């Protein structure tokens, strides 16, 4: 019992890191969804697999770092930092992705417009 008690700060730190990492998984899921032009079916598919992946990460974290002992504070810490990432850094990342995506689409449309303009001149 003493070994588990001494390793609780390390377990706490790992839960924080994995909680933030799990939030990043949902950021990646939203980025892929935006790239697919907001397809609703793909959104449900991505959310389902991201949720399953987050629970697998939580399970593996508990299994590896806390020797399989499940306590309430572990749920609380993991999902609290998951929520903090989603509502703070996640929103910031989403705005940056949106700006980059909009600039990328504008650049592609500009290139396509010039290409179509050159095709008409050569005809």
C-alpha positions, -999 to +999 in steps of 0.1 A: +000+000+000+029+024+007+041+021-029+008+032-043+006+061-018+040+073-027+032+072-065+000+092-062+015+125-074+029+107-104-005+092-111-021+126-107+004+141-132-002+113-157-040+117-155-036+154-162-014+148-192-035+121-206-067+142-200-052+170-220-041+145-247-076+131-249-089+166-255-065+169-284-079+138-299-113+156-302-095+186-317-081+164-344-116+148-349-131+183-354-103+192-378-110+161-400-147+169-398-141+205-411-119+191-439-148+169-450-171+200-454-190+193-422-205+160-432-230+150-404-225+113-408-187+116-405-191+138-374-210+110-356-185+084-368-155+105-356-171+114-323-179+077-316-144+066-323-128+095-304-149+087-274-140+050-275-103+060-279-105+084-249-120+057-227-093+032-238-066+058-230-082+063-195-083+026-189-047+020-200-035+050-179-053+036-148-040+001-155-004+011-161+001+038-135-023+029-107-020-009-110-057-012-119-071+004-088-100+027-097-108+056-075-132+085-078-105+112-079-090+096-110-123+101-129-125+136-116-090+146-125-089+130-159-123+144-171-118+178-154-085+183-174-102+169-205-129+195-201-104+223-194-086+214-226-118+214-246-131+247-232-098+266-232-070+254-255-095+235-277-114+267-285-081+285-293-069+256-315-103+255-332-101+293-341-066+289-354-077+259-375-107+278-388-084+308-398-059+285-415-087+265-432-103+297-445-070+311-459-063+277-475-097+277-492-092+312-504-058+303-519-072+272-536-101+292-551-077+319-563-055+293-580-085+277-596-099+310-608-065+319-624-063+284-639-098+288-654-090+323-667-058+310-684-078+282-700-103+306-715-075+327-730-059+298-747-092+286-762 
